[in-house]
Amino acid sequence: MTMLYIFTIGLVLGSFYNVVGLRIPIGKSIVKPRSSCPKCQHALTTRELLPVLSYIVQIGKCRHCSTAIPIKYPIIEFLTGILFVLSFQLYGFQLEVIVAWTLISLLIIIVVSDLSYMLIPNKVLLFFLPFVIIQRLFIPLTPWWDMFLGGFVGFTLLLLISLMSKGGMGGGDIKLYGVLGLILGCKLIVLSFFLAALVGTSVGLLGMAIGKIQRGKPIPFGPSIAAGTLVAYYYGDVLINWYFTYVFNI
């Protein structure tokens, strides 16, 4: 029952994060106006806003004009619910689960924004920054100062890559890694970037192979950052221990 409750909360928040990620980058209020069909402008009713369920019942179309609803919306909602449950399974009633849910919330909004506009808004990062700092001060890493080292390393690493690649890394990515470093610490933020680069490269090569991505055309890095960061956060220590044990026999 607890898992179902948490999953439902995740679904609802995922729906809200869709709105935040779509509206904040273009300067729109996240409160007004009500969500509406982008084609016929029909204001969505409560039953049309039920996370995932409304999409299934309406067969992925607007009830009034039959315009297709992007499948990324229910995917984001479902993914948020699943990640909230996974965090609770891993951390239970430990305070660290609060950090996990905050991290998920930040990353989901970033993914929506980056997929929609190729943009990671400063407003989102500045909103989450104080919460991240306060949480890590009261739910610290070991040692406690690793949060500050992680933030510095995350920001500096991406900044150096941006300078060396002459703008190949966006300013939003750089600042995002500074915030993520506060959560993960030095060791895991480096692993996060390695995994994100691996995911991004794999997606890019696959996209070019099937003709979905043009060579030289920029692609959103936010989803790859989210994937790499979550794997590093949940399983980073296990991966690092495995690597040094089986590769270097340490």
Secondary structure as UniProt FT lines:
FT   HELIX           2..23
FT   HELIX           24..26
FT   TURN            38..40
FT   HELIX           46..48
FT   TURN            51..52
FT   HELIX           53..57
FT   TURN            58..60
FT   TURN            63..65
FT   HELIX           72..91
FT   TURN            92..93
FT   HELIX           96..117
FT   HELIX           122..138
FT   TURN            144..145
FT   HELIX           146..164
FT   TURN            165..166
FT   HELIX           171..184
FT   HELIX           186..209
FT   TURN            210..211
FT   TURN            215..216
FT   HELIX           222..246
//
